[in-house]
Amino acid sequence: MNEKNPLFGWQVDRNEIHMVGEDLQRPECILAEPDGSLWTADARGGVMHIHPDGKQTLIAQQVGDAPSGEKSAAELMLGGTLPNGLAFDGDGNVVIANFGTNAIERMSRDGESETLYDSLDGAPLGKMNFCLCDSKGRIWFTVTTRQEPWTKCINEKTPDGYVGVIDDKGIRVVADHFIGTNEIRFDAKEEWLYVVETNARRISRVRINDNCEEVAREIYGPDDLGGFPDGFAFDSYGNLWITLILTERLIALTPEGEILTLLDDGNPEAIKIYEEHFRNGTTTPDLMGACRGTLAPMMASITFGGEDLKTVYIGSLMGKSLLSFRSPVAGLPLSHWRK
């Protein structure tokens, strides 16, 4: 590219950060629409719709009592129904990767819901994490691990995560043997599928053919990003914005492979302790929770929104609002935005 990367020399100005929404419960993933609507995952079992005027509507499959007081890191990772990854299908329904029920669900905008799949070839799907719809109407999904309890995969760095697809042929595994599979995104041409491997601290990418088959795989960028990637999104220049959960840092990976730090909200002492336990295979949810930052505690997903796709929203596991700020470059629109 001949034009200068708009992120060179730029960082998030903390004075320009705004918090969006209130009393959200585990707003891990965010969907944005051109009219200004936001949809966030909600630990009460569904999604919170934040309207353009700021009004909030909880749309839940089964509305339970709001959690009393602060939930622990363990509860936010292990307990009950935990909608995690979200995507809009071609009809505007919300597809939900449920981290608690280990199922792929679909919910209409008025709350009518169904389980699409909770097993594959007669076996449980595993720890369901994320979902993504492409321009052809196919649903892609990730499973972090097949282990029970799923947290074993963090200490053992188990390469048993996978990416699957749901299309007119049904459900099947497309790419296997990832280490802590998390979010996935396509490039602009939907030729490469980018995969977060949280427990390997890296991004991989898989080349997908027209039959949804893996034909190539490679690590994208550094072998180690310096933290634990969770959510990510491309901008229109080609930078890959990545949240580092626990490290509590927002970085960008340039097309040339350079890492730019855009925001650092980490707790160095807690991170040092956690990383030592991670290396030794002795992590616990409490150690994870101790790393949480102040802006988007246990920083997770990132989404571009606003009419010009230059408003950034960051979700988290332990926050009650969404962190938001303006970007100097627009995000790459997802499939629902281009319709």
DOVO-263563 format. One record per residue: z, x, y of N, C-alpha, C in turn. Coordinates in steps of 0.001 Angstrom, whole numbers. Example, Ala and Ser with C-alpha at 12.3 -4.5 7.8 and 13.67 -1.06 7.14 Angstrom:
BEGIN
    n_zz    n_xx    n_yy   ca_zz   ca_xx   ca_yy    c_zz    c_xx    c_yy
    7800   13190   -5690    7800   12300   -4500    7800   13200   -3300
    7080   12850   -2250    7140   13670   -1060    7870   12900      30
END
This chain:
BEGIN
    n_zz    n_xx    n_yy   ca_zz   ca_xx   ca_yy    c_zz    c_xx    c_yy
       0     833   -1199       0       0       0       0     867    1249
    -807     491    2225    -875    1259    3463     195     837    4464
     578    -446    4417    1583    -911    5368    2962    -390    4976
    3795    -184    5975    5136     322    5733    5989    -746    5056
    6771    -315    4106    7689   -1241    3431    8674   -1795    4455
    8750   -3125    4616    9631   -3708    5635   11117   -3500    5364
   11476   -3029    4170   12895   -2797    3873   13340   -1382    4195
   12402    -481    4499   12786     876    4872   13565     832    6192
   14772    1365    6164   15599    1402    7354   16328     105    7647
   16217    -884    6756   16847   -2191    6999   17999   -2417    6032
   19084   -3007    6527   20189   -3461    5692   20700   -4788    6225
   21446   -5499    5394   22026   -6770    5809   23092   -6516    6865
   22972   -7217    7988   23968   -7149    9054   25061   -8161    8730
   26271   -7681    8481   27358   -8587    8111   27630   -9632    9190
   27327   -9308   10430   27539  -10282   11507   26521  -11419   11468
   25456  -11224   10709   24406  -12244   10608   24482  -13025    9298
   25533  -12804    8516   25715  -13527    7261   26303  -14901    7541
   25769  -15904    6874   26302  -17263    6974   26690  -17742    5580
   27714  -18581    5511   28115  -19166    4244   27616  -20607    4199
   26988  -20961    3098   26369  -22277    2934   27070  -23022    1805
   27425  -24289    2063   28105  -25095    1057   29604  -24858    1075
   30333  -25781     460   31783  -25637     386   32294  -26256    -910
   33400  -25688   -1385   34034  -26163   -2627   33063  -26192   -3799
   32126  -25248   -3823   31231  -25134   -4964   32009  -24539   -6141
   31566  -24850   -7355   32243  -24352   -8537   31266  -23530   -9378
   31496  -22234   -9386   30647  -21291  -10133   29156  -21466   -9792
   28801  -21286   -8513   27395  -21450   -8094   26552  -20246   -8501
   26381  -20086   -9809   25761  -18874  -10347   24291  -18774   -9978
   23562  -19885  -10109   22119  -19875   -9879   21760  -20848   -8766
   20688  -20557   -8036   20283  -21366   -6892   18790  -21640   -6972
   18422  -22881   -6719   17018  -23238   -6525   16847  -23723   -5092
   15776  -23302   -4443   15480  -23726   -3077   14165  -24487   -3059
   14056  -25460   -2160   12825  -26234   -1994   12333  -26113    -558
   11036  -26328    -330   10472  -26160    1011   11118  -27039    2084
   11690  -28191    1690   12301  -29068    2698   13691  -28610    3112
   14177  -27511    2545   15500  -27002    2891   16578  -27372    1902
   16244  -28173     889   17223  -28527    -134   17571  -27318    -986
   18847  -27252   -1377   19319  -26234   -2308   19988  -26923   -3488
   19821  -26343   -4656   20433  -26853   -5868   21164  -25682   -6527
   22442  -25847   -6796   23213  -24764   -7399   23847  -25243   -8699
   23961  -24321   -9641   24684  -24622  -10872   26130  -24959  -10535
   26735  -25847  -11314   28099  -26283  -11036   28890  -26352  -12341
   30080  -25762  -12331   30898  -25681  -13538   31424  -27026  -14002
   31245  -28067  -13195   31664  -29401  -13642   30626  -30049  -14551
   29534  -29336  -14816   28560  -29815  -15779   27338  -30438  -15161
   26612  -29699  -14360   25410  -30200  -13722   25033  -29323  -12563
   24608  -29944  -11461   24200  -29180  -10286   24757  -29828   -9021
   24919  -29015   -8007   25261  -29520   -6677   23999  -29477   -5829
   23632  -30632   -5274   22494  -30702   -4368   23028  -30575   -2950
   22633  -29512   -2271   22986  -29321    -861   21772  -29752     -46
   21891  -30879     640   20779  -31455    1384   20486  -30624    2631
   19302  -30774    3215   18964  -30003    4418   19957  -30188    5566
   20605  -31366    5644   21577  -31594    6716   22976  -31098    6359
   23122  -30465    5189   24415  -29930    4773   25217  -30852    3877
   24833  -32106    3755   25533  -33022    2860   25412  -32536    1423
   26458  -32745     640   26472  -32281    -743   26600  -33458   -1700
   25835  -33416   -2782   25899  -34439   -3819   26004  -33758   -5171
   27088  -34039   -5899   27235  -33512   -7239   26469  -34404   -8209
   25536  -33802   -8930   24769  -34526   -9943   25144  -33913  -11281
   25971  -34620  -12027   26535  -34050  -13245   26216  -34910  -14452
   26073  -34243  -15564   25855  -34952  -16814   27100  -35737  -17212
   28226  -35156  -16902   29493  -35856  -17097   30452  -35304  -16066
   30750  -36087  -15047   31562  -35601  -13942   33014  -35531  -14387
   33554  -34323  -14370   34961  -34150  -14700   35773  -33900  -13450
   37074  -33726  -13632   37932  -33415  -12495   37613  -32019  -11991
   37657  -31859  -10698   37445  -30537  -10130   38538  -29603  -10611
   38214  -28363  -10895   39235  -27421  -11335   40353  -27315  -10313
   41565  -27263  -10801   42702  -27153   -9894   43005  -25682   -9663
   43017  -25270   -8412   43297  -23889   -8092   42161  -22960   -8475
   42448  -21671   -8478   41442  -20670   -8786   41248  -20552  -10291
   40003  -20530  -10728   39724  -20271  -12128   39697  -18768  -12367
   40169  -18363  -13530   40149  -16952  -13865   38736  -16531  -14249
   38527  -15215  -14274   37223  -14708  -14692   36920  -15138  -16119
   37947  -15160  -16974   37736  -15557  -18367   37270  -17001  -18455
   37897  -17900  -17694   37496  -19302  -17721   36072  -19487  -17223
   35686  -18702  -16233   34359  -18833  -15665   33283  -18230  -16563
   33684  -17479  -17569   32715  -16885  -18485   32779  -17467  -19884
   33890  -18136  -20211   34096  -18524  -21600   34319  -20016  -21822
   34669  -20765  -20796   35164  -22109  -21048   34205  -23234  -20734
   34168  -24226  -21617   33528  -25511  -21355   32032  -25450  -21095
   31530  -26529  -20466   30125  -26570  -20082   29940  -25723  -18835
   29016  -24787  -18887   28815  -23860  -17774   27321  -23729  -17474
   26757  -24689  -16735   25358  -24531  -16319   25178  -23175  -15647
   24182  -22441  -16087   23988  -21078  -15607   22634  -20968  -14924
   21586  -20641  -15674   20260  -20571  -15087   19660  -21946  -14866
   18915  -22086  -13762   18268  -23351  -13415   16789  -23119  -13135
   15974  -24138  -13415   14555  -24095  -13052   14072  -25523  -12884
   13066  -25727  -12050   12412  -27028  -11930   11212  -27061  -12872
   11104  -28144  -13671    9893  -28293  -14465    8802  -28939  -13624
    7646  -29196  -14228    6507  -29715  -13475    6724  -31088  -12891
    7698  -31837  -13414    7999  -33173  -12910    9175  -33188  -11947
    9701  -32012  -11630   10819  -31935  -10696   12182  -32101  -11329
   12232  -32216  -12665   13526  -32260  -13343   14156  -30872  -13351
   15468  -30828  -13534   16174  -29551  -13571   16363  -29126  -15019
   15808  -27987  -15366   16042  -27393  -16679   17262  -26492  -16555
   18204  -26632  -17492   19478  -25936  -17407   19687  -25058  -18636
   19939  -23785  -18416   20416  -22898  -19472   21934  -22966  -19421
   22541  -23612  -20413   23982  -23856  -20366   24725  -22747  -21105
   25431  -21952  -20339   26161  -20788  -20845   27378  -21199  -21666
   27826  -22454  -21478   28991  -22936  -22210   28633  -23609  -23518
   27594  -24472  -23499   27205  -25209  -24703   26150  -24482  -25523
   25602  -23381  -24967   24552  -22602  -25645   23347  -23466  -25997
   22944  -24280  -25041   21801  -25170  -25234   20895  -25113  -24018
   19631  -25490  -24237   18687  -25687  -23143   18630  -27179  -22884
   18948  -27568  -21668   19058  -28977  -21319   18081  -29316  -20202
   17778  -30604  -20095   16943  -31073  -18992   17621  -32279  -18365
   17711  -32255  -17036   18394  -33320  -16325   17516  -33827  -15187
   17382  -35148  -15100   16649  -35729  -13985   17495  -35606  -12722
   16888  -35885  -11596   17610  -35729  -10331   18649  -36819  -10098
   18687  -37823  -10974   19754  -38824  -10866   20793  -38664  -11971
   20697  -37555  -12743   21743  -37239  -13702   21440  -37579  -15147
   20340  -38251  -15425   20007  -38545  -16817   19632  -37239  -17519
   20277  -36962  -18650   20110  -35649  -19252   19860  -35737  -20750
   19294  -34654  -21261   19028  -34537  -22691   19097  -33069  -23083
   19459  -32837  -24344   19420  -31490  -24889   18037  -31251  -25460
   17355  -30233  -24969   16040  -29901  -25498   16165  -29145  -26814
   16965  -28075  -26803   17169  -27270  -28009   18552  -26643  -27981
   19193  -26610  -29146   20424  -25835  -29295   20365  -24929  -30525
   19202  -24897  -31181   19032  -24038  -32348   17577  -23605  -32447
   17362  -22597  -33262   16020  -22050  -33475   15928  -21586  -34921
   14985  -22134  -35655   14824  -21805  -37075   16117  -22030  -37860
   16829  -23099  -37493   18029  -23476  -38218   19282  -22728  -37843
   19198  -21811  -36882   20358  -21032  -36454   20650  -21312  -34984
   21926  -21175  -34554   22249  -21365  -33141   21408  -20443  -32260
   21112  -20909  -31060   20304  -20099  -30150   20996  -18795  -29781
   22315  -18823  -29630   23048  -17683  -29109   23531  -17992  -27705
   23998  -16974  -27013   24577  -17174  -25683   23467  -17384  -24650
   23200  -18662  -24388   22139  -19050  -23471   22466  -18600  -22048
   21491  -18002  -21373   21766  -17443  -20054   20884  -18010  -18950
   19558  -17944  -19091   18684  -18218  -17954   17432  -18944  -18420
   16775  -19633  -17487   15513  -20300  -17795   14572  -20176  -16593
   13282  -20257  -16883   12249  -20070  -15865   11019  -20866  -16273
   10445  -21602  -15342    9206  -22336  -15623    8035  -21633  -14951
    6913  -21517  -15671    5756  -20852  -15099    4742  -21870  -14589
    3622  -21379  -14090    2629  -22257  -13468    1918  -23146  -14482
    2026  -22831  -15765    1389  -23632  -16810    2338  -24659  -17412
    3539  -24752  -16876    4496  -25742  -17346    5332  -25304  -18528
    5222  -24048  -18916    6009  -23542  -20033    7418  -23173  -19560
    8402  -23346  -20447    9786  -22987  -20149   10110  -21679  -20868
   10495  -20685  -20114   10939  -19409  -20663   12453  -19351  -20562
   13106  -18711  -21507   14564  -18677  -21491   15064  -17351  -22051
   16306  -17028  -21716   16919  -15809  -22240   18214  -16139  -22965
   18477  -15362  -23993   19743  -15387  -24719   20339  -13981  -24601
   21556  -13910  -24081   22195  -12618  -23840   22489  -11886  -25137
   23015  -12620  -26124   23404  -12027  -27398   23533  -13129  -28439
   23464  -12749  -29690   23721  -13679  -30785   25150  -13541  -31297
   25922  -12620  -30761   27273  -12354  -31242   28258  -13422  -30791
   29311  -13605  -31570   30431  -14470  -31222   31732  -13694  -31408
   32605  -13689  -30380   32332  -14171  -29031   31325  -13268  -28341
   30642  -13835  -27374   29539  -13123  -26745   29982  -11849  -26041
   31255  -11797  -25613   31741  -10648  -24851   31731   -9357  -25674
   31626   -9470  -27001   31538   -8264  -27836   30331   -7417  -27454
   29266   -8087  -27005   28041   -7339  -26716   28203   -6418  -25519
   29174   -6698  -24649   29394   -5834  -23490   29943   -4492  -23951
   30975   -4531  -24783   31597   -3292  -25238   30758   -2550  -26270
   29975   -3296  -27051   29181   -2662  -28108   27747   -2359  -27670
   27369   -2834  -26452   25995   -2624  -25954   24966   -3051  -27003
   25164   -4219  -27564   24364   -4681  -28695   22946   -5056  -28261
   21914   -4527  -28923   20528   -4862  -28574   20028   -6101  -29323
   20742   -7218  -29141   20348   -8426  -29875   20031   -9596  -28945
   19798   -9311  -27677   19353  -10356  -26765   17861  -10568  -26878
   17394  -11734  -26449   15957  -11996  -26569   15458  -12941  -25487
   14135  -13003  -25393   13434  -13927  -24502   12623  -14874  -25376
   12697  -16167  -25091   11935  -17152  -25840   11115  -18035  -24922
   10284  -18876  -25528    9451  -19786  -24761    9428  -21143  -25439
    9275  -22183  -24630    9071  -23545  -25108    7748  -24026  -24522
    6808  -24376  -25389    5520  -24885  -24931    5061  -25973  -25884
    3788  -26280  -25897    3302  -27363  -26748    3364  -27026  -28234
    3676  -25789  -28555    3846  -25391  -29951    5309  -25453  -30394
    6204  -25755  -29452    7619  -25793  -29777    8363  -24630  -29163
    9397  -24167  -29859   10250  -23093  -29359   10122  -21879  -30269
   10115  -20689  -29664   10017  -19471  -30477   10466  -18267  -29652
   10787  -17193  -30360   11141  -15924  -29728    9856  -15181  -29369
    9814  -14640  -28150    8655  -13878  -27696    8943  -12375  -27703
   10115  -11991  -27229   10470  -10569  -27148   11948  -10424  -27486
   12262   -9467  -28349   13614   -9338  -28893   14187   -7956  -28592
   15467   -7788  -28944   16175   -6502  -28916   16419   -5982  -27499
   16852   -6870  -26617   17311   -6459  -25295   18830   -6295  -25317
   19346   -5505  -24370   20772   -5212  -24324   21412   -6014  -23194
   21874   -7210  -23536   22511   -8069  -22526   21500   -8772  -21646
   20577   -9530  -22270   19513  -10201  -21522   20084  -11152  -20482
   19568  -11085  -19270   20051  -11937  -18192   18849  -12660  -17565
   18616  -12493  -16284   17535  -13246  -15635   16158  -12656  -15967
   15140  -13501  -15790   13748  -13098  -15976   12927  -13623  -14806
   11884  -12886  -14458   10939  -13304  -13416    9547  -12793  -13773
    8547  -13573  -13430    7163  -13113  -13545    6723  -12449  -12258
    5721  -11570  -12373    5060  -11063  -11184    4118  -12139  -10647
    3434  -11841   -9558    2622  -12861   -8886    1503  -13395   -9774
     959  -12553  -10667    -138  -12979  -11526     342  -13492  -12885
    1646  -13487  -13099    2250  -13917  -14368    1707  -13110  -15550
    1498  -11822  -15309    1037  -10922  -16367    2198  -10153  -16998
    3147   -9763  -16166    4326   -9052  -16646    5547   -9946  -16437
    6387   -9991  -17465    7657  -10700  -17379    8757   -9649  -17256
    9500   -9709  -16153   10554   -8737  -15882   11874   -9277  -16425
   12635   -8397  -17068   13826   -8795  -17815   15017   -7946  -17386
   16096   -8600  -16968   17337   -7891  -16671   18064   -7601  -17979
   18394   -6325  -18189   19261   -5937  -19305   20587   -5460  -18695
   21498   -6412  -18523   22730   -6121  -17797   23525   -4997  -18433
   23698   -5034  -19749   24549   -4047  -20410   23869   -2691  -20589
   22568   -2634  -20330   21864   -1344  -20306   21691    -832  -18879
   22091   -1669  -17899   22049   -1315  -16478   20626    -984  -16016
   19661   -1785  -16499   18269   -1502  -16167   17443   -2785  -16161
   16196   -2627  -15681   15189   -3684  -15731   14091   -3236  -16688
   13698   -4110  -17600   12529   -3862  -18434   11464   -4877  -18069
   10240   -4611  -18487    9204   -5615  -18303    8321   -5672  -19548
    7856   -6890  -19821    7071   -7169  -21012    5726   -7741  -20572
    4654   -7179  -21076    3335   -7736  -20780    3060   -8868  -21758
    2700  -10027  -21212    2519  -11242  -21994    1049  -11631  -22001
     499  -11947  -23195    -895  -12392  -23246    -970  -13920  -23145
   -2170  -14457  -23234   -2369  -15895  -23047   -1717  -16731  -24147
   -1390  -16104  -25276    -740  -16814  -26378     776  -16652  -26362
    1306  -16191  -25217    2750  -15972  -25056    3272  -14963  -26072
    2519  -13898  -26259    2923  -12842  -27175    3159  -11552  -26391
    4143  -10785  -26844    4400   -9485  -26238    3353   -8490  -26698
    2695   -7836  -25723    1697   -6825  -26072    2062   -5445  -25540
    3066   -5346  -24693    3525   -4050  -24188    4919   -4230  -23605
    5691   -3135  -23590    7029   -3169  -22995    7345   -1800  -22410
    8057   -1810  -21276    8471    -550  -20663    9654    -791  -19750
   10418     252  -19491   11478     191  -18497   10838     225  -17125
   11298    -643  -16219   10742    -694  -14870   11752     -73  -13911
   11366    1030  -13297   12279    1718  -12396   13175    2683  -13148
   14333    3037  -12564   15226    4020  -13183   15815    3515  -14502
   16185    4460  -15351   16860    4117  -16596   18236    3510  -16338
   18849    3853  -15215   20172    3342  -14849   20149    3023  -13360
   20415    1767  -13020   20363    1317  -11630   21639    1641  -10857
   22626    2232  -11525   23868    2555  -10839   24845    1406  -10794
   24604     385  -11580   25466    -786  -11624   24919   -1761  -12652
   25474   -2979  -12642   25155   -3963  -13651   24280   -5073  -13062
   22965   -5005  -13282   22079   -6017  -12696   22345   -7396  -13291
   22234   -8409  -12464   22447   -9794  -12916   21258  -10659  -12533
   21088  -10911  -11223   19977  -11718  -10744   18970  -10873   -9989
   17737  -11388   -9881   16744  -10641   -9122   15620  -11560   -8670
   14877  -11081   -7679   13746  -11851   -7145   12802  -10888   -6434
   11511  -11159   -6581   10507  -10368   -5877   10325  -10876   -4458
   10021   -9946   -3530    9537  -10368   -2225    8019  -10214   -2203
    7398  -10641   -1117    5932  -10660   -1048    5324   -9270    -934
    6135   -8268    -591    5636   -6898    -521    5585   -6260   -1913
    6440   -6745   -2796    6521   -6168   -4134    7854   -5520   -4449
    8793   -5554   -3479   10143   -5076   -3752   10849   -6053   -4680
   11666   -5528   -5560   12467   -6359   -6454   13913   -6293   -5982
   14410   -7403   -5412   15789   -7497   -4940   16683   -7782   -6136
   17752   -7014   -6295   18596   -7099   -7479   20065   -7157   -7078
   20784   -8127   -7630   22225   -8150   -7443   22874   -7344   -8562
   23851   -6534   -8205   24629   -5764   -9178   26013   -6389   -9264
   26211   -7219  -10289   27497   -7885  -10458   28559   -6840  -10804
   29797   -7104  -10395   30936   -6200  -10567   30834   -5019   -9620
   29678   -4363   -9572   29460   -3326   -8566   29415   -3965   -7182
   29085   -5270   -7135   29064   -6072   -5916   28165   -5459   -4844
   26952   -5175   -5286   25996   -4536   -4386   24644   -5230   -4521
   23941   -5379   -3400   22575   -5867   -3400   21665   -4689   -3137
   20726   -4475   -4055   19787   -3365   -3902   18363   -3910   -3944
   17424   -3069   -3565   16004   -3382   -3726   15351   -2212   -4436
   14528   -2524   -5403   13748   -1526   -6121   12324   -1604   -5598
   11867    -551   -4934   10542    -558   -4323    9464    -417   -5396
    8208    -735   -5070    7124    -554   -6049    6997     884   -6536
    7486    1844   -5738    7418    3256   -6140    8634    3687   -6954
    9604    2771   -7155   10767    3088   -7968   11973    3585   -7208
   11928    3533   -5880   13068    3973   -5072   14085    2851   -4953
   15372    3197   -5016   16433    2212   -4852   16921    2231   -3411
   16923    1054   -2776   17451     895   -1425   18699      24   -1505
   19798     461    -912   21013    -356    -857   20954   -1241     377
   20957   -2554     155   20846   -3517    1257   22195   -4073    1682
   23149   -4139     768   24481   -4663    1070   25443   -4126      25
   26591   -3620     480   27605   -3097    -440   28934   -3774    -131
   29413   -4571   -1082   30687   -5281    -929   31639   -4915   -2067
   31455   -3717   -2610   32191   -3321   -3797   33595   -2813   -3513
   34386   -2809   -4570   35750   -2281   -4566   35727    -990   -5384
   35606     162   -4737   35380    1413   -5464   36429    1709   -6529
   37697    1451   -6242   38739    1768   -7213   38622     893   -8453
   38423    -409   -8247   38300   -1330   -9381   37040   -1029  -10190
   35954    -695   -9500   34697    -379  -10186   34863     876  -11045
   35555    1888  -10518   35775    3124  -11270   36535    2845  -12555
   37574    2001  -12466   38366    1653  -13653   37507     884  -14650
   36734     -91  -14135   35915    -901  -15037   34862     -43  -15737
   34200     833  -14997   33135    1631  -15604   33678    2575  -16671
   34906    3056  -16496   35516    3883  -17538   35726    3056  -18806
   36221    1823  -18647   36404     948  -19806   35051     578  -20416
   34026     385  -19579   32697      58  -20090   32171    1190  -20971
   32336    2414  -20512   31889    3564  -21307   32654    3656  -22626
   33932    3275  -22599   34774    3389  -23793   34734    2144  -24673
   34037    1095  -24219   33966    -125  -25009   35247    -924  -25035
   35994    -928  -23902   37289   -1617  -23868   37397   -2591  -22689
   36286   -3132  -22220   36347   -4043  -21077   36993   -5370  -21465
   37547   -6058  -20457   38124   -7397  -20614   37701   -8236  -19416
   37751   -9581  -19527   37432  -10425  -18372   38308  -10135  -17157
   39565   -9791  -17380   40453   -9509  -16243   39982   -8274  -15476
   39505   -7270  -16198   38979   -6079  -15529   37731   -6419  -14725
   36917   -7336  -15248   35734   -7784  -14512   36148   -8492  -13229
   37100   -9415  -13362   37540  -10189  -12203   38123   -9324  -11105
   38747   -8208  -11475   39347   -7322  -10482   38299   -6652   -9603
   37052   -6612  -10071   35980   -5965   -9311   35381   -6862   -8237
   35723   -8132   -8221   35030   -9074   -7351   35130   -8682   -5881
   34022   -8918   -5180   33963   -8609   -3755   34498   -9754   -2914
   34266   -9666   -1616   34808  -10658    -683   33766  -11654    -200
   32484  -11315    -299   31436  -12165     257   30868  -13134    -773
   30474  -12607   -1912   29965  -13418   -3030   30626  -12868   -4287
   31892  -13210   -4507   32657  -12568   -5579   32052  -12763   -6961
   31835  -11648   -7642   31065  -11571   -8886   29641  -12048   -8616
   29006  -11277   -7750   27654  -11542   -7242   26679  -11752   -8392
   25886  -12833   -8312   25021  -13181   -9447   23567  -13358   -9004
   23134  -14597   -8825   21715  -14869   -8609   21314  -14693   -7146
   20018  -14477   -6938   19460  -14379   -5587   18189  -15217   -5509
   18038  -15933   -4395   16901  -16835   -4207   16400  -16745   -2777
   15080  -16755   -2596   14483  -16859   -1273   14188  -18322    -978
   14489  -18748     249   14230  -20121     656   13900  -20189    2130
   14112  -21366    2711   13681  -21587    4077   12194  -21861    4117
   11727  -22499    5170   10317  -22864    5263    9393  -21659    5129
    9855  -20495    5626    9025  -19284    5589    9406  -18345    4444
   10323  -18779    3568   10794  -17979    2437   11435  -16662    2887
   12020  -16659    4083   12704  -15471    4570   14221  -15645    4661
   14723  -16762    4146   16170  -16957    4081   16628  -16628    2667
   17585  -15731    2560   18090  -15284    1268   19404  -15984     965
   19541  -16439    -271   20789  -17053    -743   21270  -16276   -1962
   22572  -16004   -1999   23159  -15298   -3136   24282  -16140   -3721
   24213  -16364   -5022   25241  -17102   -5735   26232  -16159   -6401
   27268  -16737   -6993   28329  -15919   -7580   29081  -16714   -8636
   29899  -16013   -9405   30714  -16686  -10410   32040  -17184   -9856
   32545  -16538   -8815   33878  -16881   -8326   33895  -17314   -6870
   32728  -17497   -6258   32676  -17947   -4875   32692  -19460   -4765
   32986  -19953   -3593   32983  -21396   -3321   31854  -21788   -2378
   31115  -20792   -1889   29969  -21013   -1012   28872  -20027   -1400
   27699  -20224    -808   26595  -19303    -996   26507  -18364     188
   26301  -17101     -86   26071  -16120     976   24617  -16244    1411
   24371  -16209    2725   23007  -16382    3214   22751  -15502    4430
   21511  -15012    4537   21099  -14216    5684   19573  -14225    5740
   19028  -13725    6832   17573  -13670    7010   17039  -12316    6557
   15844  -12361    5977   15177  -11167    5471   13988  -10823    6370
   13645   -9534    6469   12458   -9159    7254   11140   -9407    6508
   11237   -9828    5252   10040  -10056    4445   10248  -11321    3615
    9189  -12086    3417    9277  -13341    2660    9401  -13062    1167
   10018  -13995     470   10110  -13906    -970    8816  -14329   -1649
    8657  -13929   -2905    7534  -14387   -3707    7847  -15801   -4177
    6991  -16779   -3865    7314  -18164   -4230    7313  -18373   -5747
    8282  -19156   -6224    8315  -19540   -7631    7289  -20641   -7890
    7088  -20984   -9150    6023  -21912   -9512    6187  -23275   -8844
    7421  -23763   -8695    7622  -25085   -8097    7296  -25091   -6608
    7371  -23932   -5971    7098  -23829   -4535    5603  -23908   -4258
    4813  -23464   -5224    3363  -23372   -5014    2634  -24673   -5305
    3340  -25672   -5808    2662  -26921   -6181    2255  -27708   -4952
END
